[in-house]
Amino acid sequence: MAVEPRQYDLAVVGAGVNGAGIARDAALRGLSVIVLDQGDMCSGTSWISSRLIHGGLRYLEYGEIPLVYESLHERRYLRRIAGHLVRPLRICIPIYEGARRGPWLIRIGMLAYDLLSWRKTLRHHKMLDRGEIIAREPGLRRDGLRAAACYYDAQVAYAERLVLENLLAARSAGAEVLTYSQVTAIEHGEGRITGLSYRDTLTGQQETIQPRTIVNASGPWVDEVLATTARKCKRFIGGTKGSHIVVSRFPGAPREAFYVEAAADGRPFFILPWNDLYLIGTTDIRYKGDLASIRASRKEVDYLLDETNRVFPDAQLAIANVHYAYAGVRPLPHREKGPESAITRKHIIKTHRRIADGLFSIIGGKLTTYRNLAEQTVDKVGKALGKKLPECRTDDTILPGAWGLDDARDSLAGVNGLSDVGVERLLRVYGGRAKAIASLIAERPDLARCIDDHGKVPAAEIVFVLAEELPRTLTDIVYRRMMIGLDADQGRPLYNKIAAIAAQEFGWDDERAANELRSLIEFSDSLRVG
Ligand SMILES: Cc1cc2nc3c(=O)[nH]c(=O)nc-3n(C[C@H](O)[C@H](O)[C@H](O)COP(=O)(O)OP(=O)(O)OC[C@H]3O[C@@H](n4cnc5c(N)ncnc54)[C@H](O)[C@@H]3O)c2cc1C
């Protein structure tokens, strides 16, 4: 007997920040939801970002006042619901003679930023004179330095964890989350959605489901997903490529984040203290190539190194100092003409009525505004379903790791062999959910042993991740759950030990374990430069 396809109110295509946020919001409002990603969650644009939860000072230059206002308000909500992941960050803008943006322009921008973040919880900006900024940051280039403006924004060091926690919350509210499930066809007829087919990219298994509405939240792949419908669509995405490099603390390195005007092209870029390292980026170049394997080019890496060395002359950074680099494409609305930086960062929720009622695509957006975007999208989904949905609760329903931090810290402090730095690391990554790692050790004391030499990574962490965090490959575990892939050494010394534990828990045979290890090393190598 043929099995009826599973039915859902909503299928979300793409488990980046937007798809995850939409799935969580929809599930919390009582819809039956499935979210599918062709790879792991947060393996697209959301991980290659600058990891800032920011108003976007630069957007003021392009008159995007509503976007800055929205972003600054979202920053407040994200601090509230994900305080363990989204932390305040002080950013300084040095002002040099002859710069495109002089002291008055920057001052006006700062005042507008403060005004737009009305009711904010972060402090107002402060202007520093030359002497004050040199005293704070002695490594800063002094020639032509006039003053500096310092203001607060926020940083989500592990955007991957923000996405994951949205998915875990969606799952707790009843959503189904399928990774490595590539949508291959959106079926429709007589103006209605009739099915959605997907293929498990690890097992090759094909499946068809029957969602009543679909949100295409596939970021830079939006046009490709639309191409799986029977109707030809115009192009919606015209992405620009952005690259970052990661280096260790360098001579003269700033204590705080810096937002600097590049000498080469006048574009502002960031030098950000991040993950005990420095994240430097980004570039902004129109991109039409393959989306599967985007790399930072040598030219982009040199640009970022040269500009950093110019502002912090003692740094003397060279290609050999770059631990790794990452690059991706901003899923911006398609525009043929005009400067890249002027393309709007506002999101568009496109309704595809000409294809089928209940089909939507997300074009553009920012990490910062994902929650609000999700709320607006789910409101539209509710209308398409003809349902009066309960009010959105995502602005004050905290994410799973945001509570119980003190309790988790107390439980972990009692674990033999785990160092203080190790406890803080676990809290930074898992928030209050880290308590479950201590509980696991209480049940299975053999898992208390640390697999590194510094008491930072207990074996129980890997077992916890496997049981609770939906990874399917070793790369998922290292890069998007434990976050050690983003360390200076990319976590390489621990690969074999993690693989051994994962093989045992997952029941991988030797061949599968070796393949997983090979793929992980290939991925790590692909981020190297030079
Ligand atoms: C260089 C750079 C820096 C940035 N910095 C910031 C910043 O500091 N702050 C900020 O707020 N924003 C920033 N952004 C913007 C922000 O990162 C993105 O707008 C946001 O992450 C987009 O999320 P998304 O969920 O729409 O897309 P993605 O994260 O790309 O997710 C889309 C998902 O869809 C999946 N998918 C694709 N095709 C299919 C298919 N056929 N079937 C199933 N799944 C599929 C992909 O695998 C992917 O995981 C930056 C962007 C870039 C490029």
The ligand as an SDF file (V2000), in Angstrom:
LIG
                    3D

 53 58  0  0  0  0  0  0  0  0999 V2000
   30.9330   38.7230    4.2850 C   0  0  0  0  0  0  0  0  0  0  0  0
   29.6460   38.8920    5.0030 C   0  0  0  0  0  0  0  0  0  0  0  0
   29.6080   39.5320    6.2290 C   0  0  0  0  0  0  0  0  0  0  0  0
   28.4010   39.6840    6.8940 C   0  0  0  0  0  0  0  0  0  0  0  0
   28.4120   40.2420    8.1290 N   0  0  0  0  0  0  0  0  0  0  0  0
   27.2490   40.4140    8.7980 C   0  0  0  0  0  0  0  0  0  0  0  0
   27.2630   40.9380   10.1120 C   0  0  0  0  0  0  0  0  0  0  0  0
   28.3190   41.1940   10.6990 O   0  0  0  0  0  0  0  0  0  0  0  0
   26.0730   41.1250   10.7140 N   0  0  0  0  0  0  0  0  0  0  0  0
   24.8990   40.8480   10.1160 C   0  0  0  0  0  0  0  0  0  0  0  0
   23.8570   41.0850   10.7190 O   0  0  0  0  0  0  0  0  0  0  0  0
   24.8460   40.2980    8.8730 N   0  0  0  0  0  0  0  0  0  0  0  0
   25.9950   40.0640    8.2110 C   0  0  0  0  0  0  0  0  0  0  0  0
   25.9960   39.5010    6.9660 N   0  0  0  0  0  0  0  0  0  0  0  0
   24.7210   39.1270    6.3630 C   0  0  0  0  0  0  0  0  0  0  0  0
   24.2330   37.7920    6.8900 C   0  0  0  0  0  0  0  0  0  0  0  0
   25.2920   36.9150    7.1500 O   0  0  0  0  0  0  0  0  0  0  0  0
   23.2850   37.1090    5.9050 C   0  0  0  0  0  0  0  0  0  0  0  0
   22.3600   38.0270    5.3900 O   0  0  0  0  0  0  0  0  0  0  0  0
   22.5190   35.9940    6.5650 C   0  0  0  0  0  0  0  0  0  0  0  0
   23.4060   35.1250    7.1990 O   0  0  0  0  0  0  0  0  0  0  0  0
   21.6870   35.2450    5.5380 C   0  0  0  0  0  0  0  0  0  0  0  0
   21.1190   34.1320    6.1840 O   0  0  0  0  0  0  0  0  0  0  0  0
   20.1790   33.1420    5.3970 P   0  0  0  0  0  0  0  0  0  0  0  0
   19.6270   32.2060    6.4030 O   0  0  0  0  0  0  0  0  0  0  0  0
   19.1960   33.8990    4.5800 O   0  0  0  0  0  0  0  0  0  0  0  0
   21.1420   32.4020    4.3500 O   0  0  0  0  0  0  0  0  0  0  0  0
   22.2130   31.2500    4.5720 P   0  0  0  0  0  0  0  0  0  0  0  0
   22.8950   31.3490    5.8560 O   0  0  0  0  0  0  0  0  0  0  0  0
   23.0470   31.2360    3.3390 O   0  0  0  0  0  0  0  0  0  0  0  0
   21.3260   29.9380    4.6220 O   0  0  0  0  0  0  0  0  0  0  0  0
   20.7260   29.3890    3.4750 C   0  0  0  0  0  0  0  0  0  0  0  0
   20.7570   27.8860    3.6070 C   0  0  0  0  0  0  0  0  0  0  0  0
   20.0030   27.3350    2.5300 O   0  0  0  0  0  0  0  0  0  0  0  0
   20.5610   26.0800    2.2160 C   0  0  0  0  0  0  0  0  0  0  0  0
   20.1220   25.6550    0.8880 N   0  0  0  0  0  0  0  0  0  0  0  0
   20.4810   26.1560   -0.3070 C   0  0  0  0  0  0  0  0  0  0  0  0
   19.8750   25.4650   -1.3060 N   0  0  0  0  0  0  0  0  0  0  0  0
   19.1200   24.5060   -0.7200 C   0  0  0  0  0  0  0  0  0  0  0  0
   18.2900   23.4630   -1.2190 C   0  0  0  0  0  0  0  0  0  0  0  0
   18.1060   23.2530   -2.5240 N   0  0  0  0  0  0  0  0  0  0  0  0
   17.6850   22.6430   -0.3250 N   0  0  0  0  0  0  0  0  0  0  0  0
   17.8630   22.8090    1.0150 C   0  0  0  0  0  0  0  0  0  0  0  0
   18.6630   23.7890    1.5260 N   0  0  0  0  0  0  0  0  0  0  0  0
   19.2750   24.6220    0.6790 C   0  0  0  0  0  0  0  0  0  0  0  0
   22.0580   26.3360    2.3090 C   0  0  0  0  0  0  0  0  0  0  0  0
   22.7780   25.1400    2.5150 O   0  0  0  0  0  0  0  0  0  0  0  0
   22.1560   27.3000    3.4870 C   0  0  0  0  0  0  0  0  0  0  0  0
   22.4930   26.6390    4.6950 O   0  0  0  0  0  0  0  0  0  0  0  0
   27.1940   39.2650    6.2940 C   0  0  0  0  0  0  0  0  0  0  0  0
   27.2300   38.5990    5.0700 C   0  0  0  0  0  0  0  0  0  0  0  0
   28.4430   38.3920    4.4370 C   0  0  0  0  0  0  0  0  0  0  0  0
   28.4750   37.6360    3.1640 C   0  0  0  0  0  0  0  0  0  0  0  0
  1  2  1  0
  2  3  1  0
  2 52  2  0
  3  4  2  0
  4  5  1  0
  4 50  1  0
  5  6  2  0
  6  7  1  0
  6 13  1  0
  7  8  2  0
  7  9  1  0
  9 10  1  0
 10 11  2  0
 10 12  1  0
 12 13  2  0
 13 14  1  0
 14 15  1  0
 14 50  1  0
 15 16  1  0
 16 17  1  0
 16 18  1  0
 18 19  1  0
 18 20  1  0
 20 21  1  0
 20 22  1  0
 22 23  1  0
 23 24  1  0
 24 25  2  0
 24 26  1  0
 24 27  1  0
 27 28  1  0
 28 29  2  0
 28 30  1  0
 28 31  1  0
 31 32  1  0
 32 33  1  0
 33 34  1  0
 33 48  1  0
 34 35  1  0
 35 36  1  0
 35 46  1  0
 36 37  1  0
 36 45  1  0
 37 38  2  0
 38 39  1  0
 39 40  1  0
 39 45  2  0
 40 41  1  0
 40 42  2  0
 42 43  1  0
 43 44  2  0
 44 45  1  0
 46 47  1  0
 46 48  1  0
 48 49  1  0
 50 51  2  0
 51 52  1  0
 52 53  1  0
M  END
$$$$
